[in-house]
Amino acid sequence: MKSTQNALALVAVLFGLVTVFVGTRVLLGSDPGYIVYRPLLFYNTVMGIAYVSAGIIALRNVKQGMYIAAVIFSLNLIVLIAIYYLYTGGSPIAINSLRAMTLRTVVWLALFIGFRWLSYRNIRQGFN
């Protein structure tokens, strides 16, 4: 079970590092090849730091990792719905931004499910 916990935490940390790296590059002037919606860029870059932190916490405590993954998933889902609404209303949101936000939301849903499953297994086995 510890190897599954480590793998899930590693996914969170690596996903966060990539998010911070890409976001920082664009903030420093790199052109991604599509329209950049600045508020979303700032959000994602800051959340990348939260992803790394969540992975480190989940490495130490699967139950806390589960709660943090739920919060991150929820925040990402809210932002995804908001940018979809803006996109359909004609705001300058690139389809690539919608796809990337969808990916982030799905990844964090999967991490939440994984940590939830581990937490449940730990409780059933008396490791709470």
Secondary structure as the mmCIF struct_conf table of DSSP 4:
data_model
#
loop_
_struct_conf.conf_type_id
_struct_conf.id
_struct_conf.beg_label_comp_id
_struct_conf.beg_label_asym_id
_struct_conf.beg_label_seq_id
_struct_conf.end_label_comp_id
_struct_conf.end_label_asym_id
_struct_conf.end_label_seq_id
HELX_RH_AL_P HELX_RH_AL_P1 LYS A 2 LEU A 27
TURN_TY1_P TURN_TY1_P1 LEU A 28 GLY A 29
BEND BEND1 GLY A 33 TYR A 34
HELX_RH_AL_P HELX_RH_AL_P2 ARG A 38 ARG A 60
HELX_RH_AL_P HELX_RH_AL_P3 VAL A 62 THR A 88
TURN_TY1_P TURN_TY1_P2 GLY A 89 GLY A 90
BEND BEND2 PRO A 92 PRO A 92
HELX_RH_AL_P HELX_RH_AL_P4 ILE A 95 ARG A 124
TURN_TY1_P TURN_TY1_P3 GLN A 125 GLY A 126
#
